[in-house]
Amino acid sequence: MNPDAVKSTLSNLNFGNVMAAAARDYQKEVLAQGKAQAASSSNEEVDLDELMDDPELEKLHADRIAALKKEAEKRQALQRKGHGEYREITEGDFLGEVTGSELVICHFYHREFYRCKIMDKHLKALASKHVDTKFVKLDAENAPFFVTKLGIKMLPCIVLFRKGVAIDIVVGFQDLGSKDDFTTRSLEILLTKKGMISEKKKDEDEEDVHDESRRRTVRSSREQDSDSE
């Protein structure tokens, strides 16, 4: 296949279809292995063509594909609202951002504070992993009204919003061992306990890794095509 054809194929892929195809192949392989093992134990042969036409298997495929498409549509809708990335907003954006999503984590920070930069690093890592929650940051010096309104007196300060209402606050590193070297996982656990993010299952983590690997492959292919032009 020539490079132009590869590039065209990659550019036409979408999350829902790719994941649906992967789920279909995976379900076939798992059920085929299960029936093959059962037949082997009873000295019976398995007709793989008959297995592929199994109505129950087809229903599993259809249900899984529908679930994946629904999840993909939900993810895309959230990304249009700014989920999936750690973004800087202005005071003028603040109300629209915190009321526009069910779960919002807003970091009030100061550009010159070292601890604010540490918090930035961890929040950025979590934003791409927990798409259901919106992660934003606001320069406290440029947002005096909301700093006063929310009673913010120490930075870094994370304000947690649910349906537009501030429900909790994380001040400094007090809940993270009061040390600068806390881990992203520690912050993730804290935010999970506060109901702001959900604990991800192992298979979801693996799926995210696979999806990120695929995106890197696409970017790499595009860069190679660009270099060869």
Phi, psi and chi 1 to 4 in degrees:
 res  aa     phi    psi   chi1   chi2   chi3   chi4
   1 MET       -  132.1 -175.4  178.4  -68.1      -
   2 ASN   -77.1  160.8   62.7   55.7      -      -
   3 PRO   -57.3  -36.7  -26.6   36.8      -      -
   4 ASP   -65.3  -37.9  -69.6  -23.4      -      -
   5 ALA   -67.8  -41.2      -      -      -      -
   6 VAL   -61.5  -45.7  172.9      -      -      -
   7 LYS   -61.6  -41.7 -177.4  177.1 -180.0 -180.0
   8 SER   -64.4  -42.2  176.3      -      -      -
   9 THR   -62.8  -46.4  -60.6      -      -      -
  10 LEU   -62.9  -40.3  -70.6  172.5      -      -
  11 SER   -69.6  -21.5   64.4      -      -      -
  12 ASN   -91.4   -7.2  -72.1  -30.8      -      -
  13 LEU   -70.9  147.9  -67.6  177.9      -      -
  14 ASN  -134.7  158.1   61.8   71.3      -      -
  15 PHE   -56.6  -48.0  178.6   81.7      -      -
  16 GLY   -60.5  -49.3      -      -      -      -
  17 ASN   -66.7  -41.0  -70.1  -23.5      -      -
  18 VAL   -63.0  -47.0  171.2      -      -      -
  19 MET   -68.9  -34.6  -67.4  -53.2  -60.9      -
  20 ALA   -64.3  -42.9      -      -      -      -
  21 ALA   -64.1  -41.6      -      -      -      -
  22 ALA   -63.5  -41.5      -      -      -      -
  23 ALA   -64.6  -40.5      -      -      -      -
  24 ARG   -62.4  -47.0 -176.8  171.7   60.6 -107.5
  25 ASP   -64.7  -39.1  -67.3  -19.0      -      -
  26 TYR   -65.7  -45.2  176.2   75.0      -      -
  27 GLN   -62.3  -40.7  -68.9  -76.2    3.7      -
  28 LYS   -60.9  -45.1  -74.1 -177.1  179.0 -179.4
  29 GLU   -65.7  -43.2 -178.3  177.9  -14.5      -
  30 VAL   -64.5  -47.1  169.5      -      -      -
  31 LEU   -68.9  -35.3  -69.6 -178.6      -      -
  32 ALA   -64.6  -42.2      -      -      -      -
  33 GLN   -64.9  -41.5  -71.4  177.3   -9.3      -
  34 GLY   -63.6  -46.0      -      -      -      -
  35 LYS   -70.3  -35.0  -70.4 -166.6  175.1 -176.0
  36 ALA   -65.0  -41.5      -      -      -      -
  37 GLN   -66.1  -39.5  -69.7  173.3   -4.7      -
  38 ALA   -65.2  -42.1      -      -      -      -
  39 ALA   -67.3  -38.3      -      -      -      -
  40 SER   -61.8  -39.1  176.4      -      -      -
  41 SER   -68.4  -23.3   63.9      -      -      -
  42 SER  -111.4   16.2   59.0      -      -      -
  43 ASN    57.4   35.6  -64.5  -40.4      -      -
  44 GLU  -108.1  154.7  -64.3  178.5   -3.2      -
  45 GLU   -98.4  147.7  -66.6 -175.9   -3.4      -
  46 VAL  -108.0  129.2  175.3      -      -      -
  47 ASP   -89.7  103.5 -173.6  -20.7      -      -
  48 LEU   -64.5  -33.9  -69.3 -179.2      -      -
  49 ASP   -62.6  -39.1  -70.2  -25.9      -      -
  50 GLU   -67.5  -37.3 -179.2  179.9  -15.2      -
  51 LEU   -61.6  -41.6  176.0   62.2      -      -
  52 MET   -66.8  -22.2  -67.1  -56.8  106.7      -
  53 ASP   -96.1    8.1  -65.7  -29.1      -      -
  54 ASP   -62.9  120.7 -170.6  -26.7      -      -
  55 PRO   -57.1  -37.9  -25.4   36.5      -      -
  56 GLU   -64.7  -39.4  -66.9 -176.3    5.4      -
  57 LEU   -65.5  -42.1  179.9   58.5      -      -
  58 GLU   -62.8  -37.3  -69.5  -57.9  -37.8      -
  59 LYS   -66.5  -40.1 -175.3  177.5 -175.3  -54.0
  60 LEU   -60.3  -41.9  -78.3  173.7      -      -
  61 HIS   -59.7  -49.8  -67.2  168.0      -      -
  62 ALA   -62.3  -43.5      -      -      -      -
  63 ASP   -65.1  -42.4  -69.2  -14.3      -      -
  64 ARG   -66.7  -42.2 -177.8   57.4  174.7  159.4
  65 ILE   -62.7  -43.2  -70.1  171.0      -      -
  66 ALA   -62.6  -41.3      -      -      -      -
  67 ALA   -65.0  -41.3      -      -      -      -
  68 LEU   -67.0  -40.1  -75.1  168.7      -      -
  69 LYS   -65.5  -40.5  -74.2 -174.8  176.2  179.5
  70 LYS   -63.5  -42.4 -176.4  176.2 -179.5 -180.0
  71 GLU   -65.4  -39.1 -177.9   62.9   27.3      -
  72 ALA   -64.7  -41.3      -      -      -      -
  73 GLU   -64.8  -40.0  -69.5  170.5   -2.3      -
  74 LYS   -64.0  -44.1  175.6 -174.9  175.5 -177.8
  75 ARG   -61.4  -43.1 -179.7 -177.2  -69.1 -101.3
  76 GLN   -64.8  -38.7  -69.5  168.0   -1.5      -
  77 ALA   -64.7  -40.8      -      -      -      -
  78 LEU   -67.5  -38.7  -71.6  171.6      -      -
  79 GLN   -64.5  -32.9  -72.7  175.0  -22.9      -
  80 ARG   -66.1  -23.7  -74.4 -165.9  -69.0  -89.3
  81 LYS   -88.9    1.0  -68.8 -177.1  177.4 -178.4
  82 GLY    99.2    8.9      -      -      -      -
  83 HIS   -77.1  160.0  -68.8 -123.7      -      -
  84 GLY    91.9   -4.6      -      -      -      -
  85 GLU  -145.4  159.7   58.2 -179.9  -30.5      -
  86 TYR  -100.2  109.9 -178.5   48.4      -      -
  87 ARG  -116.1  151.2  -61.1  178.0  -64.9  112.4
  88 GLU   -92.4  136.3  174.8  143.0   16.5      -
  89 ILE  -123.2  169.5   62.0  173.6      -      -
  90 THR  -106.6  169.5   65.9      -      -      -
  91 GLU   -60.5  -34.9 -172.7  172.2   49.9      -
  92 GLY   -67.4  -27.0      -      -      -      -
  93 ASP   -83.6  -19.0  -60.1  -31.4      -      -
  94 PHE   -52.8  -56.0 -178.2   76.2      -      -
  95 LEU   -60.6  -42.7  -75.3  177.9      -      -
  96 GLY   -63.2  -38.0      -      -      -      -
  97 GLU   -70.3  -45.7  -67.7  -76.3   -2.1      -
  98 VAL   -78.4  -18.8  -59.9      -      -      -
  99 THR   -99.0   -8.8   59.0      -      -      -
 100 GLY   -85.7   -8.5      -      -      -      -
 101 SER  -137.7  155.6  -64.1      -      -      -
 102 GLU   -68.0  -43.1 -178.7  174.4   -5.5      -
 103 LEU  -120.7  122.7  -62.8  171.3      -      -
 104 VAL  -136.1  132.4 -178.6      -      -      -
 105 ILE  -113.7  117.8  -66.0  173.4      -      -
 106 CYS  -116.8  122.7 -177.2      -      -      -
 107 HIS   -96.9  114.4  173.6 -153.0      -      -
 108 PHE   -87.3  123.6  -76.3   81.0      -      -
 109 TYR  -137.0  170.5   77.2  101.4      -      -
 110 HIS  -123.9  134.6 -169.9  -72.8      -      -
 111 ARG   -59.7  -29.2  -66.6 -178.5 -177.8  -82.7
 112 GLU   -99.1    0.1  -63.5  179.3    3.6      -
 113 PHE   -86.8  123.7  -73.1    6.5      -      -
 114 TYR   -60.9  -41.4  175.7   67.4      -      -
 115 ARG   -67.3  -28.7  -77.6 -164.8  161.4 -171.3
 116 CYS   -66.5  -36.3  -70.9      -      -      -
 117 LYS   -68.4  -35.0  -65.5  177.4 -178.9  178.4
 118 ILE   -63.7  -46.1  -67.3  175.0      -      -
 119 MET   -62.4  -39.6 -173.3   63.3   74.8      -
 120 ASP   -54.2  -46.0  -84.4  -17.5      -      -
 121 LYS   -59.2  -44.5  178.0 -173.8   69.0  173.8
 122 HIS   -73.4  -39.4  -64.4  -60.9      -      -
 123 LEU   -66.5  -36.3  -69.8  173.7      -      -
 124 LYS   -62.3  -41.3 -177.5  177.4 -179.6  179.4
 125 ALA   -65.0  -38.3      -      -      -      -
 126 LEU   -77.1  -30.2  -67.6  176.7      -      -
 127 ALA   -60.2  -41.4      -      -      -      -
 128 SER   -75.5  -19.8   60.1      -      -      -
 129 LYS   -89.4  -35.5 -176.7  177.2  180.0 -178.8
 130 HIS  -112.5   82.4  -63.2  -80.8      -      -
 131 VAL   -70.6  -23.0 -178.8      -      -      -
 132 ASP   -66.3  -20.5  -72.9  -15.0      -      -
 133 THR  -110.6  139.8  -57.6      -      -      -
 134 LYS   -90.2  133.0 -179.9 -172.0  -68.9 -177.9
 135 PHE  -116.3  120.7  -71.0   74.7      -      -
 136 VAL  -137.0  165.2  -65.5      -      -      -
 137 LYS  -136.1  151.7   64.7  177.6 -178.8  176.5
 138 LEU  -137.9  127.0  179.6   59.0      -      -
 139 ASP   -67.6  113.8 -173.1  -23.0      -      -
 140 ALA   -59.5  -33.9      -      -      -      -
 141 GLU   -64.3  -27.8  -77.7 -166.8  -40.1      -
 142 ASN  -100.5   11.5  -64.7  -32.8      -      -
 143 ALA  -136.9   54.8      -      -      -      -
 144 PRO   -60.8  -34.6   23.0  -34.9      -      -
 145 PHE   -63.1  -49.6  176.9   80.7      -      -
 146 PHE   -76.5  -27.4  -69.8  110.0      -      -
 147 VAL   -62.4  -43.2  166.2      -      -      -
 148 THR   -70.1  -45.4  -59.2      -      -      -
 149 LYS   -60.5  -37.6 -169.1   73.7  173.2  177.6
 150 LEU   -93.2   -0.2  -66.6  167.8      -      -
 151 GLY    67.4   36.6      -      -      -      -
 152 ILE   -82.5  122.4  -63.9  172.2      -      -
 153 LYS  -126.7   -8.4  -62.3  178.6 -179.9  178.2
 154 MET  -140.1  141.2 -178.9 -176.3  -65.7      -
 155 LEU  -121.8  148.5  -58.5  176.7      -      -
 156 PRO   -71.1  154.3   27.9  -35.7      -      -
 157 CYS  -139.2  127.2  178.2      -      -      -
 158 ILE  -110.0  122.7  -59.7  176.8      -      -
 159 VAL  -104.4  131.4 -176.2      -      -      -
 160 LEU  -104.3  125.7  -47.7  178.6      -      -
 161 PHE  -116.7  136.8  -66.5   88.8      -      -
 162 ARG  -126.6  118.8 -177.4 -175.4  -68.7  -84.6
 163 LYS    54.1   40.7  -64.1 -178.3  178.6  179.4
 164 GLY    82.7   -0.1      -      -      -      -
 165 VAL  -110.9  130.9  177.5      -      -      -
 166 ALA   -70.8  116.7      -      -      -      -
 167 ILE  -106.8  -17.7   60.8  168.6      -      -
 168 ASP  -164.5  169.6 -152.3  -18.4      -      -
 169 ILE  -146.2  142.6 -169.0  168.4      -      -
 170 VAL  -117.9  112.8  177.6      -      -      -
 171 VAL  -102.7  125.6  179.6      -      -      -
 172 GLY    55.8 -142.2      -      -      -      -
 173 PHE  -113.0   21.2  -64.7  171.1      -      -
 174 GLN   -58.4  -38.9  -65.4  174.3    8.8      -
 175 ASP   -89.6    7.2  -63.1  -34.6      -      -
 176 LEU  -123.3   28.1  -63.6  161.5      -      -
 177 GLY    87.8    2.4      -      -      -      -
 178 SER    56.0   30.0  -61.8      -      -      -
 179 LYS  -126.4  150.6  -64.2 -179.2  179.3  179.7
 180 ASP   -74.2  -20.5  -67.9   -5.1      -      -
 181 ASP   -97.5   27.7   60.8   -9.7      -      -
 182 PHE   -66.2  157.2   69.2   89.5      -      -
 183 THR   -94.1  161.4   63.4      -      -      -
 184 THR   -60.6  -36.6  -60.1      -      -      -
 185 ARG   -61.6  -37.3  178.6   59.0 -179.8  159.4
 186 SER   -62.4  -43.5  -62.4      -      -      -
 187 LEU   -67.4  -38.2  179.3   58.5      -      -
 188 GLU   -61.2  -44.1 -176.3  176.0   36.0      -
 189 ILE   -63.0  -42.8  -68.9  172.2      -      -
 190 LEU   -61.2  -46.4  176.0   62.8      -      -
 191 LEU   -69.0  -29.4  -65.8  175.1      -      -
 192 THR   -67.9  -44.2  -60.6      -      -      -
 193 LYS   -61.6  -31.4  -71.1  179.4  178.1  177.8
 194 LYS   -85.6    2.0  -68.3 -179.4  177.2  -64.2
 195 GLY    77.6   18.0      -      -      -      -
 196 MET   -93.2  -22.4  -67.7  -55.8  -64.0      -
 197 ILE  -139.2  161.9   56.6  178.8      -      -
 198 SER  -105.2  144.5  -60.5      -      -      -
 199 GLU   -67.6  124.2 -173.0   70.2   46.0      -
 200 LYS   -83.2  140.6  -58.8 -162.4   76.5  175.7
 201 LYS   -75.4  159.4  -62.4  178.0 -178.4  178.6
 202 LYS   -58.7  -41.9 -176.7  177.5  179.7 -178.8
 203 ASP   -68.3  -28.8   57.2  -13.8      -      -
 204 GLU   -69.7  -39.8  -69.7  177.5  -34.9      -
 205 ASP   -61.9  -42.5  -75.0  -28.5      -      -
 206 GLU   -66.0  -36.8  -69.6  174.6  -11.5      -
 207 GLU   -65.6  -40.1 -174.8  174.6  -71.1      -
 208 ASP   -63.4  -41.0  -74.4  -13.9      -      -
 209 VAL   -63.1  -42.3  169.7      -      -      -
 210 HIS   -62.9  -42.9  171.9   74.8      -      -
 211 ASP   -65.8  -40.8 -167.2   41.1      -      -
 212 GLU   -66.0  -39.1  175.5   61.4   22.5      -
 213 SER   -61.9  -40.3  177.2      -      -      -
 214 ARG   -65.4  -40.9 -178.8  171.3   59.9   81.5
 215 ARG   -63.8  -39.0  -73.8 -163.8  -64.1  -92.1
 216 ARG   -65.4  -37.8  -71.4  176.7  178.8  173.7
 217 THR   -63.5  -42.8  -60.3      -      -      -
 218 VAL   -62.3  -45.1  171.9      -      -      -
 219 ARG   -62.8  -42.2  -72.9 -162.5  -62.2  -92.3
 220 SER   -62.1  -41.8  177.7      -      -      -
 221 SER   -64.4  -40.6  -63.4      -      -      -
 222 ARG   -65.4  -41.1  -71.4  174.9  176.6  170.8
 223 GLU   -64.7  -39.3  -70.3  169.9   -2.6      -
 224 GLN   -66.0  -39.5  -70.7  176.7    4.2      -
 225 ASP   -64.4  -38.6  -71.1  -17.9      -      -
 226 SER   -66.3  -39.1  176.5      -      -      -
 227 ASP   -68.0  -29.7  -69.2  -19.3      -      -
 228 SER   -82.6  -11.9   62.4      -      -      -
 229 GLU   -75.3      -  -68.9  176.9   -4.7      -
